[in-house]
Amino acid sequence: MPTNEIGKYPPPYVSHEIFDIFLGKLQQYLPTRIDRSYWGDMFSGMVGMQLMSAMRYLNLIDVNQRPTARLRVLIDAIKFN
């Protein structure tokens, strides 16, 4: 897949609840690279793939799976309970 171009491909599906949980985890600790080792057993393989696809689609991670400035702005702007 080429560099993330919103609208070029249909968006991947990940539930709002899972995405919120993941963003909350990122708010606690934002690694330099986001991959399966980050969420470990917290999410299944399929959910992890959906999260990564959504993150790429929304330009929240780059092609090397590093967080983008856009992701940092998002997790700083969201307030979690």
Buried (B, 14 or more C-beta within 10 A) or exposed (E): EEEBEEEEEEEBEBEEEBBEBBBEBBBEEBEEEBEEEBBEEEBEEEBBBBBBBBBBBBBBBBEEBEBBEEBEEBBEEEEEE
